[in-house]
């Protein structure tokens, strides 16, 4: 299965809506899309993964890379599917990621 990435630019932040599977075949495409957002000067991102069915270790690496990139000079809020949330929690990554229940909640958190 492929990955679909739709970028939605808002006034003060960008939302990346992602659907499909994040694995070794698709993780580079996601990382490239997110790095393009960062390289374009945007440092406030909502990563919408509600429609992700599966995430592999390659996908988790992408989440770690983008979280690290935004840690000091930006904001990242993630909206996760139940499957992805379970994996993130098992890996203990939820302790340093901003996780919201819905995109609307993430937008409100962005202020």
MIVO-357106 format. One line per 4 residues: for each residue x, y, z of C-alpha. Coordinates in steps of 0.2 Angstrom, whole numbers, plus 2048, in hexadecimal, padded with zeros to 3 digits. Layout:
BEGIN
X/Y/Z  ... $
REM end
This chain:
BEGIN
800/800/800  806/811/7FC  806/821/807  7FC/831/803 $
802/841/80A  7F8/851/809  7FF/861/80F  7F4/86F/815 $
7FB/880/819  7F2/88A/826  7F6/89C/82C  803/897/839 $
806/885/837  805/876/82B  7FC/866/82C  802/856/823 $
7F4/84A/821  7FB/839/81E  7F2/829/81A  7F7/817/816 $
806/80D/81D  817/815/823  824/807/820  835/805/818 $
82D/808/807  824/819/80B  82E/820/81A  83A/82A/80F $
82B/832/806  824/838/816  835/83E/81D  838/848/80D $
826/850/80E  829/855/820  83B/85B/81C  834/866/80E $
828/86E/81A  836/872/826  842/878/818  834/883/812 $
835/88C/823  826/885/82C  82A/87F/83E  818/87C/844 $
811/86C/83D  803/860/841  806/84F/83B  7F5/846/838 $
7F8/833/838  7E6/82F/83C  7E5/825/82C  7F5/81B/82E $
7F1/809/82F  803/803/833  814/80B/838  824/802/838 $
835/806/840  839/810/831  82A/81B/834  82E/81D/846 $
83F/823/841  837/830/836  82C/836/845  83C/837/850 $
845/841/843  837/84E/841  835/84F/854  847/852/856 $
847/85F/848  839/869/850  83E/866/863  848/876/865 $
840/882/859  82F/87C/854  81F/873/859  819/862/853 $
808/85B/858  803/849/852  7F2/842/850  7F4/82F/850 $
7E9/820/84B  7E6/813/858  7F3/807/850  801/815/84F $
7FD/81B/861  7FF/809/868  810/807/860  816/819/865 $
810/815/877  819/804/877  829/80C/871  827/81A/87F $
828/828/872  817/830/878  821/837/887  829/844/87C $
81D/846/86D  80E/852/86E  7FF/846/86A  7ED/84C/867 $
7DD/843/864  7D8/84C/855  7DE/859/848  7D2/866/850 $
7DA/863/861  7EC/865/859  7E6/875/850  7E0/87C/861 $
7F0/877/869  7FA/881/85C  7F0/890/861 $
REM end
